[in-house]
């Protein structure tokens, strides 16, 4: 589980992208799949940025189990 701190502008941009994806799909399952793929794409971009510019991004691992609810 990771924690990503975003400023208000970045949060609004991500919310807008999520709403676009949700509106595109009729099925909730297809919406979830699209959101998961989008999330993976963002994580890949963050990891690439961290690899190229370690002074800008720190990536760490937290082995605490996820809590739902």
PDB file of N, H, CA, C and O in Angstrom:
ATOM      1  N   UNK A   1       0.861  -1.164   0.000  1.00  0.00           N
ATOM      2  CA  UNK A   1       0.000   0.000   0.000  1.00  0.00           C
ATOM      3  C   UNK A   1       0.902   1.219   0.000  1.00  0.00           C
ATOM      4  O   UNK A   1       1.874   1.280   0.753  1.00  0.00           O
ATOM      5  N   UNK A   2       0.584   2.183  -0.838  1.00  0.00           N
ATOM      6  H   UNK A   2      -0.206   2.134  -1.450  1.00  0.00           H
ATOM      7  CA  UNK A   2       1.400   3.384  -0.892  1.00  0.00           C
ATOM      8  C   UNK A   2       0.544   4.607  -0.653  1.00  0.00           C
ATOM      9  O   UNK A   2      -0.676   4.580  -0.822  1.00  0.00           O
ATOM     10  N   UNK A   3       1.203   5.674  -0.259  1.00  0.00           N
ATOM     11  H   UNK A   3       2.194   5.695  -0.121  1.00  0.00           H
ATOM     12  CA  UNK A   3       0.527   6.940  -0.030  1.00  0.00           C
ATOM     13  C   UNK A   3       1.114   7.945  -1.005  1.00  0.00           C
ATOM     14  O   UNK A   3       2.329   8.132  -1.064  1.00  0.00           O
ATOM     15  N   UNK A   4       0.260   8.578  -1.754  1.00  0.00           N
ATOM     16  H   UNK A   4      -0.728   8.427  -1.706  1.00  0.00           H
ATOM     17  CA  UNK A   4       0.689   9.570  -2.724  1.00  0.00           C
ATOM     18  C   UNK A   4       0.023  10.881  -2.347  1.00  0.00           C
ATOM     19  O   UNK A   4      -1.204  10.967  -2.303  1.00  0.00           O
ATOM     20  N   UNK A   5       0.817  11.891  -2.077  1.00  0.00           N
ATOM     21  H   UNK A   5       1.814  11.821  -2.113  1.00  0.00           H
ATOM     22  CA  UNK A   5       0.281  13.195  -1.696  1.00  0.00           C
ATOM     23  C   UNK A   5       0.240  14.087  -2.932  1.00  0.00           C
ATOM     24  O   UNK A   5       1.268  14.346  -3.557  1.00  0.00           O
ATOM     25  N   UNK A   6      -0.952  14.549  -3.274  1.00  0.00           N
ATOM     26  H   UNK A   6      -1.787  14.338  -2.766  1.00  0.00           H
ATOM     27  CA  UNK A   6      -1.142  15.380  -4.450  1.00  0.00           C
ATOM     28  C   UNK A   6      -1.677  16.746  -4.044  1.00  0.00           C
ATOM     29  O   UNK A   6      -2.400  16.879  -3.056  1.00  0.00           O
ATOM     30  N   UNK A   7      -1.313  17.747  -4.816  1.00  0.00           N
ATOM     31  H   UNK A   7      -0.726  17.639  -5.619  1.00  0.00           H
ATOM     32  CA  UNK A   7      -1.890  19.062  -4.562  1.00  0.00           C
ATOM     33  C   UNK A   7      -3.314  19.094  -5.113  1.00  0.00           C
ATOM     34  O   UNK A   7      -3.740  18.163  -5.795  1.00  0.00           O
ATOM     35  N   UNK A   8      -4.033  20.149  -4.822  1.00  0.00           N
ATOM     36  H   UNK A   8      -3.686  20.906  -4.268  1.00  0.00           H
ATOM     37  CA  UNK A   8      -5.450  20.240  -5.201  1.00  0.00           C
ATOM     38  C   UNK A   8      -5.642  20.177  -6.717  1.00  0.00           C
ATOM     39  O   UNK A   8      -6.602  19.572  -7.194  1.00  0.00           O
ATOM     40  N   UNK A   9      -4.741  20.792  -7.472  1.00  0.00           N
ATOM     41  H   UNK A   9      -3.960  21.283  -7.085  1.00  0.00           H
ATOM     42  CA  UNK A   9      -4.861  20.787  -8.932  1.00  0.00           C
ATOM     43  C   UNK A   9      -4.697  19.374  -9.490  1.00  0.00           C
ATOM     44  O   UNK A   9      -5.451  18.963 -10.372  1.00  0.00           O
ATOM     45  N   UNK A  10      -3.713  18.631  -8.979  1.00  0.00           N
ATOM     46  H   UNK A  10      -3.100  18.966  -8.262  1.00  0.00           H
ATOM     47  CA  UNK A  10      -3.490  17.260  -9.441  1.00  0.00           C
ATOM     48  C   UNK A  10      -4.662  16.363  -9.053  1.00  0.00           C
ATOM     49  O   UNK A  10      -5.071  15.501  -9.831  1.00  0.00           O
ATOM     50  N   UNK A  11      -5.202  16.563  -7.854  1.00  0.00           N
ATOM     51  H   UNK A  11      -4.870  17.263  -7.222  1.00  0.00           H
ATOM     52  CA  UNK A  11      -6.357  15.775  -7.428  1.00  0.00           C
ATOM     53  C   UNK A  11      -7.553  16.031  -8.340  1.00  0.00           C
ATOM     54  O   UNK A  11      -8.260  15.098  -8.720  1.00  0.00           O
ATOM     55  N   UNK A  12      -7.773  17.277  -8.685  1.00  0.00           N
ATOM     56  H   UNK A  12      -7.198  18.035  -8.377  1.00  0.00           H
ATOM     57  CA  UNK A  12      -8.893  17.621  -9.562  1.00  0.00           C
ATOM     58  C   UNK A  12      -8.701  17.003 -10.943  1.00  0.00           C
ATOM     59  O   UNK A  12      -9.662  16.530 -11.550  1.00  0.00           O
ATOM     60  N   UNK A  13      -7.466  17.005 -11.442  1.00  0.00           N
ATOM     61  H   UNK A  13      -6.686  17.389 -10.949  1.00  0.00           H
ATOM     62  CA  UNK A  13      -7.188  16.418 -12.745  1.00  0.00           C
ATOM     63  C   UNK A  13      -7.444  14.911 -12.739  1.00  0.00           C
ATOM     64  O   UNK A  13      -8.048  14.378 -13.670  1.00  0.00           O
ATOM     65  N   UNK A  14      -6.984  14.225 -11.687  1.00  0.00           N
ATOM     66  H   UNK A  14      -6.494  14.658 -10.931  1.00  0.00           H
ATOM     67  CA  UNK A  14      -7.225  12.784 -11.590  1.00  0.00           C
ATOM     68  C   UNK A  14      -8.714  12.481 -11.451  1.00  0.00           C
ATOM     69  O   UNK A  14      -9.209  11.522 -12.042  1.00  0.00           O
ATOM     70  N   UNK A  15      -9.427  13.291 -10.674  1.00  0.00           N
ATOM     71  H   UNK A  15      -9.024  14.070 -10.193  1.00  0.00           H
ATOM     72  CA  UNK A  15     -10.872  13.101 -10.518  1.00  0.00           C
ATOM     73  C   UNK A  15     -11.572  13.260 -11.860  1.00  0.00           C
ATOM     74  O   UNK A  15     -12.472  12.486 -12.186  1.00  0.00           O
ATOM     75  N   UNK A  16     -11.171  14.252 -12.634  1.00  0.00           N
ATOM     76  H   UNK A  16     -10.441  14.881 -12.369  1.00  0.00           H
ATOM     77  CA  UNK A  16     -11.781  14.471 -13.941  1.00  0.00           C
ATOM     78  C   UNK A  16     -11.523  13.294 -14.875  1.00  0.00           C
ATOM     79  O   UNK A  16     -12.422  12.876 -15.603  1.00  0.00           O
ATOM     80  N   UNK A  17     -10.302  12.754 -14.862  1.00  0.00           N
ATOM     81  H   UNK A  17      -9.572  13.094 -14.270  1.00  0.00           H
ATOM     82  CA  UNK A  17      -9.985  11.594 -15.698  1.00  0.00           C
ATOM     83  C   UNK A  17     -10.808  10.386 -15.275  1.00  0.00           C
ATOM     84  O   UNK A  17     -11.303   9.646 -16.125  1.00  0.00           O
ATOM     85  N   UNK A  18     -10.958  10.179 -13.979  1.00  0.00           N
ATOM     86  H   UNK A  18     -10.556  10.780 -13.289  1.00  0.00           H
ATOM     87  CA  UNK A  18     -11.753   9.052 -13.486  1.00  0.00           C
ATOM     88  C   UNK A  18     -13.211   9.204 -13.913  1.00  0.00           C
ATOM     89  O   UNK A  18     -13.842   8.229 -14.320  1.00  0.00           O
ATOM     90  N   UNK A  19     -13.745  10.413 -13.823  1.00  0.00           N
ATOM     91  H   UNK A  19     -13.233  11.205 -13.492  1.00  0.00           H
ATOM     92  CA  UNK A  19     -15.136  10.639 -14.221  1.00  0.00           C
ATOM     93  C   UNK A  19     -15.325  10.395 -15.716  1.00  0.00           C
ATOM     94  O   UNK A  19     -16.363   9.876 -16.127  1.00  0.00           O
ATOM     95  N   UNK A  20     -14.335  10.765 -16.537  1.00  0.00           N
ATOM     96  H   UNK A  20     -13.492  11.187 -16.203  1.00  0.00           H
ATOM     97  CA  UNK A  20     -14.409  10.488 -17.978  1.00  0.00           C
ATOM     98  C   UNK A  20     -14.462   8.983 -18.231  1.00  0.00           C
ATOM     99  O   UNK A  20     -15.251   8.513 -19.050  1.00  0.00           O
ATOM    100  N   UNK A  21     -13.615   8.229 -17.523  1.00  0.00           N
ATOM    101  H   UNK A  21     -12.973   8.611 -16.857  1.00  0.00           H
ATOM    102  CA  UNK A  21     -13.607   6.777 -17.707  1.00  0.00           C
ATOM    103  C   UNK A  21     -14.923   6.161 -17.248  1.00  0.00           C
ATOM    104  O   UNK A  21     -15.463   5.280 -17.917  1.00  0.00           O
ATOM    105  N   UNK A  22     -15.438   6.616 -16.117  1.00  0.00           N
ATOM    106  H   UNK A  22     -14.999   7.332 -15.573  1.00  0.00           H
ATOM    107  CA  UNK A  22     -16.700   6.085 -15.593  1.00  0.00           C
ATOM    108  C   UNK A  22     -17.832   6.344 -16.584  1.00  0.00           C
ATOM    109  O   UNK A  22     -18.670   5.470 -16.809  1.00  0.00           O
ATOM    110  N   UNK A  23     -17.865   7.527 -17.174  1.00  0.00           N
ATOM    111  H   UNK A  23     -17.185   8.237 -16.991  1.00  0.00           H
ATOM    112  CA  UNK A  23     -18.929   7.873 -18.122  1.00  0.00           C
ATOM    113  C   UNK A  23     -18.836   7.078 -19.420  1.00  0.00           C
ATOM    114  O   UNK A  23     -19.838   6.900 -20.112  1.00  0.00           O
ATOM    115  N   UNK A  24     -17.649   6.604 -19.750  1.00  0.00           N
ATOM    116  H   UNK A  24     -16.835   6.748 -19.187  1.00  0.00           H
ATOM    117  CA  UNK A  24     -17.436   5.906 -21.023  1.00  0.00           C
ATOM    118  C   UNK A  24     -17.997   4.484 -21.014  1.00  0.00           C
ATOM    119  O   UNK A  24     -18.350   3.961 -22.072  1.00  0.00           O
ATOM    120  N   UNK A  25     -18.087   3.853 -19.851  1.00  0.00           N
ATOM    121  H   UNK A  25     -17.801   4.278 -18.992  1.00  0.00           H
ATOM    122  CA  UNK A  25     -18.461   2.438 -19.785  1.00  0.00           C
ATOM    123  C   UNK A  25     -19.830   2.265 -19.141  1.00  0.00           C
ATOM    124  O   UNK A  25     -20.141   2.902 -18.134  1.00  0.00           O
ATOM    125  N   UNK A  26     -20.653   1.384 -19.741  1.00  0.00           N
ATOM    126  H   UNK A  26     -20.401   0.867 -20.559  1.00  0.00           H
ATOM    127  CA  UNK A  26     -21.984   1.113 -19.206  1.00  0.00           C
ATOM    128  C   UNK A  26     -21.930   0.125 -18.051  1.00  0.00           C
ATOM    129  O   UNK A  26     -22.739   0.196 -17.126  1.00  0.00           O
ATOM    130  N   UNK A  27     -20.978  -0.791 -18.106  1.00  0.00           N
ATOM    131  H   UNK A  27     -20.321  -0.849 -18.858  1.00  0.00           H
ATOM    132  CA  UNK A  27     -20.869  -1.836 -17.093  1.00  0.00           C
ATOM    133  C   UNK A  27     -19.943  -1.398 -15.957  1.00  0.00           C
ATOM    134  O   UNK A  27     -18.847  -0.901 -16.216  1.00  0.00           O
ATOM    135  N   UNK A  28     -20.365  -1.574 -14.716  1.00  0.00           N
ATOM    136  H   UNK A  28     -21.256  -1.978 -14.506  1.00  0.00           H
ATOM    137  CA  UNK A  28     -19.479  -1.250 -13.595  1.00  0.00           C
ATOM    138  C   UNK A  28     -18.166  -2.050 -13.638  1.00  0.00           C
ATOM    139  O   UNK A  28     -17.110  -1.528 -13.283  1.00  0.00           O
ATOM    140  N   UNK A  29     -18.235  -3.306 -14.070  1.00  0.00           N
ATOM    141  H   UNK A  29     -19.093  -3.730 -14.359  1.00  0.00           H
ATOM    142  CA  UNK A  29     -17.032  -4.130 -14.154  1.00  0.00           C
ATOM    143  C   UNK A  29     -16.052  -3.556 -15.172  1.00  0.00           C
ATOM    144  O   UNK A  29     -14.853  -3.485 -14.903  1.00  0.00           O
ATOM    145  N   UNK A  30     -16.546  -3.150 -16.329  1.00  0.00           N
ATOM    146  H   UNK A  30     -17.520  -3.208 -16.548  1.00  0.00           H
ATOM    147  CA  UNK A  30     -15.671  -2.558 -17.346  1.00  0.00           C
ATOM    148  C   UNK A  30     -15.086  -1.239 -16.857  1.00  0.00           C
ATOM    149  O   UNK A  30     -13.943  -0.906 -17.171  1.00  0.00           O
ATOM    150  N   UNK A  31     -15.873  -0.487 -16.085  1.00  0.00           N
ATOM    151  H   UNK A  31     -16.802  -0.757 -15.829  1.00  0.00           H
ATOM    152  CA  UNK A  31     -15.377   0.768 -15.510  1.00  0.00           C
ATOM    153  C   UNK A  31     -14.231   0.502 -14.554  1.00  0.00           C
ATOM    154  O   UNK A  31     -13.207   1.183 -14.600  1.00  0.00           O
ATOM    155  N   UNK A  32     -14.400  -0.491 -13.685  1.00  0.00           N
ATOM    156  H   UNK A  32     -15.232  -1.045 -13.648  1.00  0.00           H
ATOM    157  CA  UNK A  32     -13.344  -0.837 -12.725  1.00  0.00           C
ATOM    158  C   UNK A  32     -12.088  -1.295 -13.450  1.00  0.00           C
ATOM    159  O   UNK A  32     -10.980  -0.912 -13.076  1.00  0.00           O
ATOM    160  N   UNK A  33     -12.253  -2.111 -14.483  1.00  0.00           N
ATOM    161  H   UNK A  33     -13.153  -2.422 -14.788  1.00  0.00           H
ATOM    162  CA  UNK A  33     -11.095  -2.563 -15.269  1.00  0.00           C
ATOM    163  C   UNK A  33     -10.355  -1.374 -15.878  1.00  0.00           C
ATOM    164  O   UNK A  33      -9.126  -1.320 -15.851  1.00  0.00           O
ATOM    165  N   UNK A  34     -11.113  -0.423 -16.427  1.00  0.00           N
ATOM    166  H   UNK A  34     -12.112  -0.467 -16.449  1.00  0.00           H
ATOM    167  CA  UNK A  34     -10.496   0.756 -17.052  1.00  0.00           C
ATOM    168  C   UNK A  34      -9.772   1.605 -16.001  1.00  0.00           C
ATOM    169  O   UNK A  34      -8.672   2.098 -16.248  1.00  0.00           O
ATOM    170  N   UNK A  35     -10.391   1.774 -14.835  1.00  0.00           N
ATOM    171  H   UNK A  35     -11.285   1.373 -14.634  1.00  0.00           H
ATOM    172  CA  UNK A  35      -9.750   2.555 -13.771  1.00  0.00           C
ATOM    173  C   UNK A  35      -8.481   1.867 -13.270  1.00  0.00           C
ATOM    174  O   UNK A  35      -7.492   2.538 -12.974  1.00  0.00           O
ATOM    175  N   UNK A  36      -8.499   0.548 -13.172  1.00  0.00           N
ATOM    176  H   UNK A  36      -9.302   0.003 -13.413  1.00  0.00           H
ATOM    177  CA  UNK A  36      -7.309  -0.195 -12.748  1.00  0.00           C
ATOM    178  C   UNK A  36      -6.196  -0.054 -13.775  1.00  0.00           C
ATOM    179  O   UNK A  36      -5.036   0.131 -13.409  1.00  0.00           O
ATOM    180  N   UNK A  37      -6.537  -0.140 -15.060  1.00  0.00           N
ATOM    181  H   UNK A  37      -7.479  -0.290 -15.358  1.00  0.00           H
ATOM    182  CA  UNK A  37      -5.528   0.024 -16.106  1.00  0.00           C
ATOM    183  C   UNK A  37      -4.944   1.430 -16.072  1.00  0.00           C
ATOM    184  O   UNK A  37      -3.737   1.607 -16.239  1.00  0.00           O
ATOM    185  N   UNK A  38      -5.800   2.432 -15.857  1.00  0.00           N
ATOM    186  H   UNK A  38      -6.780   2.287 -15.722  1.00  0.00           H
ATOM    187  CA  UNK A  38      -5.337   3.815 -15.768  1.00  0.00           C
ATOM    188  C   UNK A  38      -4.403   3.988 -14.572  1.00  0.00           C
ATOM    189  O   UNK A  38      -3.378   4.663 -14.671  1.00  0.00           O
ATOM    190  N   UNK A  39      -4.761   3.375 -13.441  1.00  0.00           N
ATOM    191  H   UNK A  39      -5.593   2.826 -13.360  1.00  0.00           H
ATOM    192  CA  UNK A  39      -3.933   3.440 -12.242  1.00  0.00           C
ATOM    193  C   UNK A  39      -2.564   2.804 -12.500  1.00  0.00           C
ATOM    194  O   UNK A  39      -1.540   3.351 -12.090  1.00  0.00           O
ATOM    195  N   UNK A  40      -2.542   1.664 -13.169  1.00  0.00           N
ATOM    196  H   UNK A  40      -3.374   1.219 -13.502  1.00  0.00           H
ATOM    197  CA  UNK A  40      -1.276   0.998 -13.488  1.00  0.00           C
ATOM    198  C   UNK A  40      -0.409   1.877 -14.387  1.00  0.00           C
ATOM    199  O   UNK A  40       0.810   1.934 -14.224  1.00  0.00           O
ATOM    200  N   UNK A  41      -1.046   2.559 -15.333  1.00  0.00           N
ATOM    201  H   UNK A  41      -2.036   2.513 -15.465  1.00  0.00           H
ATOM    202  CA  UNK A  41      -0.306   3.456 -16.221  1.00  0.00           C
ATOM    203  C   UNK A  41       0.332   4.594 -15.421  1.00  0.00           C
ATOM    204  O   UNK A  41       1.491   4.944 -15.646  1.00  0.00           O
ATOM    205  N   UNK A  42      -0.432   5.170 -14.486  1.00  0.00           N
ATOM    206  H   UNK A  42      -1.373   4.886 -14.303  1.00  0.00           H
ATOM    207  CA  UNK A  42       0.112   6.244 -13.652  1.00  0.00           C
ATOM    208  C   UNK A  42       1.262   5.749 -12.788  1.00  0.00           C
ATOM    209  O   UNK A  42       2.280   6.429 -12.655  1.00  0.00           O
ATOM    210  N   UNK A  43       1.103   4.561 -12.197  1.00  0.00           N
ATOM    211  H   UNK A  43       0.276   4.009 -12.305  1.00  0.00           H
ATOM    212  CA  UNK A  43       2.171   4.002 -11.365  1.00  0.00           C
ATOM    213  C   UNK A  43       3.433   3.757 -12.182  1.00  0.00           C
ATOM    214  O   UNK A  43       4.541   3.992 -11.700  1.00  0.00           O
ATOM    215  N   UNK A  44       3.271   3.289 -13.408  1.00  0.00           N
ATOM    216  H   UNK A  44       2.371   3.098 -13.799  1.00  0.00           H
ATOM    217  CA  UNK A  44       4.420   3.067 -14.288  1.00  0.00           C
ATOM    218  C   UNK A  44       5.127   4.384 -14.586  1.00  0.00           C
ATOM    219  O   UNK A  44       6.357   4.444 -14.586  1.00  0.00           O
ATOM    220  N   UNK A  45       4.361   5.431 -14.837  1.00  0.00           N
ATOM    221  H   UNK A  45       3.362   5.382 -14.836  1.00  0.00           H
ATOM    222  CA  UNK A  45       4.952   6.738 -15.106  1.00  0.00           C
ATOM    223  C   UNK A  45       5.702   7.269 -13.882  1.00  0.00           C
ATOM    224  O   UNK A  45       6.778   7.851 -14.019  1.00  0.00           O
ATOM    225  N   UNK A  46       5.140   7.072 -12.692  1.00  0.00           N
ATOM    226  H   UNK A  46       4.266   6.599 -12.581  1.00  0.00           H
ATOM    227  CA  UNK A  46       5.794   7.520 -11.461  1.00  0.00           C
ATOM    228  C   UNK A  46       7.101   6.763 -11.250  1.00  0.00           C
ATOM    229  O   UNK A  46       8.120   7.359 -10.902  1.00  0.00           O
ATOM    230  N   UNK A  47       7.069   5.445 -11.461  1.00  0.00           N
ATOM    231  H   UNK A  47       6.241   4.961 -11.744  1.00  0.00           H
ATOM    232  CA  UNK A  47       8.289   4.650 -11.300  1.00  0.00           C
ATOM    233  C   UNK A  47       9.357   5.052 -12.313  1.00  0.00           C
ATOM    234  O   UNK A  47      10.539   5.103 -11.974  1.00  0.00           O
ATOM    235  N   UNK A  48       8.958   5.335 -13.542  1.00  0.00           N
ATOM    236  H   UNK A  48       7.997   5.294 -13.817  1.00  0.00           H
ATOM    237  CA  UNK A  48       9.914   5.779 -14.549  1.00  0.00           C
ATOM    238  C   UNK A  48      10.523   7.121 -14.157  1.00  0.00           C
ATOM    239  O   UNK A  48      11.726   7.331 -14.310  1.00  0.00           O
ATOM    240  N   UNK A  49       9.697   8.020 -13.656  1.00  0.00           N
ATOM    241  H   UNK A  49       8.719   7.849 -13.532  1.00  0.00           H
ATOM    242  CA  UNK A  49      10.191   9.319 -13.199  1.00  0.00           C
ATOM    243  C   UNK A  49      11.151   9.155 -12.030  1.00  0.00           C
ATOM    244  O   UNK A  49      12.187   9.817 -11.973  1.00  0.00           O
ATOM    245  N   UNK A  50      10.806   8.274 -11.099  1.00  0.00           N
ATOM    246  H   UNK A  50       9.965   7.736 -11.145  1.00  0.00           H
ATOM    247  CA  UNK A  50      11.674   8.034  -9.938  1.00  0.00           C
ATOM    248  C   UNK A  50      13.010   7.448 -10.362  1.00  0.00           C
ATOM    249  O   UNK A  50      14.047   7.767  -9.779  1.00  0.00           O
ATOM    250  N   UNK A  51      12.987   6.599 -11.369  1.00  0.00           N
ATOM    251  H   UNK A  51      12.145   6.340 -11.842  1.00  0.00           H
ATOM    252  CA  UNK A  51      14.226   5.988 -11.851  1.00  0.00           C
ATOM    253  C   UNK A  51      15.114   7.032 -12.528  1.00  0.00           C
ATOM    254  O   UNK A  51      16.327   7.052 -12.317  1.00  0.00           O
ATOM    255  N   UNK A  52      14.508   7.895 -13.337  1.00  0.00           N
ATOM    256  H   UNK A  52      13.523   7.879 -13.507  1.00  0.00           H
ATOM    257  CA  UNK A  52      15.275   8.913 -14.065  1.00  0.00           C
ATOM    258  C   UNK A  52      15.722  10.064 -13.178  1.00  0.00           C
ATOM    259  O   UNK A  52      16.804  10.617 -13.374  1.00  0.00           O
ATOM    260  N   UNK A  53      14.894  10.428 -12.200  1.00  0.00           N
ATOM    261  H   UNK A  53      14.015   9.978 -12.040  1.00  0.00           H
ATOM    262  CA  UNK A  53      15.171  11.590 -11.350  1.00  0.00           C
ATOM    263  C   UNK A  53      14.952  11.236  -9.877  1.00  0.00           C
ATOM    264  O   UNK A  53      13.959  11.658  -9.285  1.00  0.00           O
ATOM    265  N   UNK A  54      15.857  10.472  -9.286  1.00  0.00           N
ATOM    266  H   UNK A  54      16.664  10.129  -9.767  1.00  0.00           H
ATOM    267  CA  UNK A  54      15.664  10.047  -7.901  1.00  0.00           C
ATOM    268  C   UNK A  54      15.622  11.211  -6.903  1.00  0.00           C
ATOM    269  O   UNK A  54      15.141  11.052  -5.781  1.00  0.00           O
ATOM    270  N   UNK A  55      16.120  12.361  -7.309  1.00  0.00           N
ATOM    271  H   UNK A  55      16.511  12.490  -8.220  1.00  0.00           H
ATOM    272  CA  UNK A  55      16.075  13.516  -6.408  1.00  0.00           C
ATOM    273  C   UNK A  55      14.674  14.129  -6.323  1.00  0.00           C
ATOM    274  O   UNK A  55      14.387  14.894  -5.403  1.00  0.00           O
ATOM    275  N   UNK A  56      13.805  13.793  -7.279  1.00  0.00           N
ATOM    276  H   UNK A  56      14.039  13.171  -8.026  1.00  0.00           H
ATOM    277  CA  UNK A  56      12.451  14.341  -7.300  1.00  0.00           C
ATOM    278  C   UNK A  56      11.413  13.429  -6.658  1.00  0.00           C
ATOM    279  O   UNK A  56      10.461  13.904  -6.039  1.00  0.00           O
ATOM    280  N   UNK A  57      11.597  12.120  -6.807  1.00  0.00           N
ATOM    281  H   UNK A  57      12.370  11.734  -7.310  1.00  0.00           H
ATOM    282  CA  UNK A  57      10.581  11.159  -6.368  1.00  0.00           C
ATOM    283  C   UNK A  57      11.234  10.083  -5.513  1.00  0.00           C
ATOM    284  O   UNK A  57      12.269   9.528  -5.880  1.00  0.00           O
ATOM    285  N   UNK A  58      10.629   9.799  -4.387  1.00  0.00           N
ATOM    286  H   UNK A  58       9.787  10.250  -4.089  1.00  0.00           H
ATOM    287  CA  UNK A  58      11.089   8.705  -3.543  1.00  0.00           C
ATOM    288  C   UNK A  58      10.003   7.637  -3.525  1.00  0.00           C
ATOM    289  O   UNK A  58       8.854   7.918  -3.185  1.00  0.00           O
ATOM    290  N   UNK A  59      10.362   6.436  -3.883  1.00  0.00           N
ATOM    291  H   UNK A  59      11.295   6.207  -4.159  1.00  0.00           H
ATOM    292  CA  UNK A  59       9.417   5.322  -3.885  1.00  0.00           C
ATOM    293  C   UNK A  59       9.833   4.375  -2.777  1.00  0.00           C
ATOM    294  O   UNK A  59      10.982   3.939  -2.715  1.00  0.00           O
ATOM    295  N   UNK A  60       8.886   4.062  -1.903  1.00  0.00           N
ATOM    296  H   UNK A  60       7.953   4.417  -1.954  1.00  0.00           H
ATOM    297  CA  UNK A  60       9.179   3.136  -0.815  1.00  0.00           C
ATOM    298  C   UNK A  60       8.052   2.110  -0.734  1.00  0.00           C
ATOM    299  O   UNK A  60       6.990   2.282  -1.333  1.00  0.00           O
ATOM    300  N   UNK A  61       8.299   1.062   0.004  1.00  0.00           N
ATOM    301  H   UNK A  61       9.162   0.922   0.490  1.00  0.00           H
ATOM    302  CA  UNK A  61       7.345  -0.044   0.115  1.00  0.00           C
ATOM    303  C   UNK A  61       6.836  -0.128   1.546  1.00  0.00           C
ATOM    304  O   UNK A  61       7.613  -0.057   2.498  1.00  0.00           O
ATOM    305  N   UNK A  62       5.536  -0.279   1.686  1.00  0.00           N
ATOM    306  H   UNK A  62       4.905  -0.338   0.913  1.00  0.00           H
ATOM    307  CA  UNK A  62       4.903  -0.444   2.992  1.00  0.00           C
ATOM    308  C   UNK A  62       4.176  -1.787   2.963  1.00  0.00           C
ATOM    309  O   UNK A  62       3.223  -1.962   2.203  1.00  0.00           O
ATOM    310  N   UNK A  63       4.622  -2.731   3.787  1.00  0.00           N
ATOM    311  H   UNK A  63       5.396  -2.589   4.404  1.00  0.00           H
ATOM    312  CA  UNK A  63       4.012  -4.062   3.752  1.00  0.00           C
ATOM    313  C   UNK A  63       2.781  -4.207   4.642  1.00  0.00           C
ATOM    314  O   UNK A  63       2.331  -5.323   4.903  1.00  0.00           O
ATOM    315  N   UNK A  64       2.240  -3.095   5.103  1.00  0.00           N
ATOM    316  H   UNK A  64       2.606  -2.189   4.891  1.00  0.00           H
ATOM    317  CA  UNK A  64       1.014  -3.139   5.892  1.00  0.00           C
ATOM    318  C   UNK A  64      -0.142  -3.601   5.017  1.00  0.00           C
ATOM    319  O   UNK A  64      -0.357  -3.048   3.939  1.00  0.00           O
ATOM    320  N   UNK A  65      -0.888  -4.608   5.462  1.00  0.00           N
ATOM    321  H   UNK A  65      -0.713  -5.058   6.338  1.00  0.00           H
ATOM    322  CA  UNK A  65      -2.016  -5.074   4.646  1.00  0.00           C
ATOM    323  C   UNK A  65      -3.041  -3.975   4.413  1.00  0.00           C
ATOM    324  O   UNK A  65      -3.282  -3.143   5.288  1.00  0.00           O
ATOM    325  N   UNK A  66      -3.631  -3.975   3.249  1.00  0.00           N
ATOM    326  H   UNK A  66      -3.436  -4.650   2.538  1.00  0.00           H
ATOM    327  CA  UNK A  66      -4.673  -2.992   2.938  1.00  0.00           C
ATOM    328  C   UNK A  66      -5.906  -3.259   3.780  1.00  0.00           C
ATOM    329  O   UNK A  66      -6.243  -4.412   4.053  1.00  0.00           O
ATOM    330  N   UNK A  67      -6.575  -2.199   4.190  1.00  0.00           N
ATOM    331  H   UNK A  67      -6.302  -1.263   3.969  1.00  0.00           H
ATOM    332  CA  UNK A  67      -7.797  -2.304   4.981  1.00  0.00           C
ATOM    333  C   UNK A  67      -8.922  -1.726   4.156  1.00  0.00           C
ATOM    334  O   UNK A  67      -8.841  -0.590   3.689  1.00  0.00           O
ATOM    335  N   UNK A  68      -9.966  -2.502   3.977  1.00  0.00           N
ATOM    336  H   UNK A  68     -10.032  -3.425   4.357  1.00  0.00           H
ATOM    337  CA  UNK A  68     -11.118  -2.058   3.218  1.00  0.00           C
ATOM    338  C   UNK A  68     -12.285  -1.898   4.172  1.00  0.00           C
ATOM    339  O   UNK A  68     -12.563  -2.775   4.989  1.00  0.00           O
ATOM    340  N   UNK A  69     -12.968  -0.762   4.055  1.00  0.00           N
ATOM    341  H   UNK A  69     -12.742  -0.049   3.391  1.00  0.00           H
ATOM    342  CA  UNK A  69     -14.152  -0.604   4.880  1.00  0.00           C
ATOM    343  C   UNK A  69     -14.157   0.558   5.736  1.00  0.00           C
ATOM    344  O   UNK A  69     -15.118   0.778   6.472  1.00  0.00           O
TER     345      UNK A  69
END
